[in-house]
């Protein structure tokens, strides 16, 4: 049976162009994680607003939903970050 080749398989010595591309990918991965964290924080702020603002009393049920969504967003963000980081580290080694 033929093994499917990963597009990130190490093919020899890393030249400068490849090294810089990996660094850009690493930085983009960190930037994406920060976007997930920012989105999670915005959901928390929205949840607090739904619970605290008196004019939104009929929408208070959205507060806990925002908190739960915030938790899911942060978990997904960290999962994706560590998965790509593992692939990048495997390429470096």
N, C-alpha and C positions, 0 to 999 in steps of 0.2 A: 504494500500500500504506500502511495506517495504522500509524503508529509507536506502540508501546505506551508509555504514559506511566508514568514511574517515580514511586512514591509519595513520593519525596523531592524532586521537582522544585521549584525555587524559583519562587514565585508573586508576588513583589513584595517590598515592604519588610517586614522581620522585626519583628513587634511583640514586646512584652515576654513575652507568654505563649509565643510560639514560641521566642524566645531561651532562656527558662528550660527549655522542653521539650528543646531541643537540648543544653543543658548537662547536664540529667539523663541524657540518652542518652549523652553523652560520658563522664560519670562512671561510668555503668553499664558501658560498654564497657571502661573501665580496670579496674573491679572484676572483670569477667569475665576479663580477661587475667591479673590477679593470681591468680584461682582456678585457671586453667590452670597457671600457674607453680607454685602450691602443690601441685597434684596431681602435677605432674612431679617435684617434690622428694620427695614422699611415695613415689613409685614408685622413685626412686633409693635412698631409705633402705630400702625394702622389699627391693630387689635386693641391697643390701649385707648386710642381715640374712640373706637366704637363702644368701649365700655365706660368711658368717662364723660363724653359729651352728652349733655341732657337732651339736645335736639335730635339725637340719634337713638333715642330710647327704644324705638321699634326695631332698630338694627343691632341691638346689643348681642344677638346670637352670632353675629359675624366676628366678634372679638375672639372667642375661643377658636373659631375656624382659622383666623389669621395666625394665631399662636401655633396651631398644629401644622399649618402650611409652612410656617417659618422653620419649624423643626425639620420637616421633610426637605425643604430647600437646602438647609445647611448640611444635612446628611448627604444628600445627592452631590453637593458641591465638594465636600471633602472626599467622598468616594471617587469621583471623577479625577480630582487632583492627584490622589495617591495612586490610582491606576496608571495615569499617564506618567507620573514620576517614576514608577517602577519600570515602565517600558524604556524611558529615557536612561535611567541608571543601568539597565541591562545593556543598552547600546554602548555606554561609556566603558563598561567593564570588559 
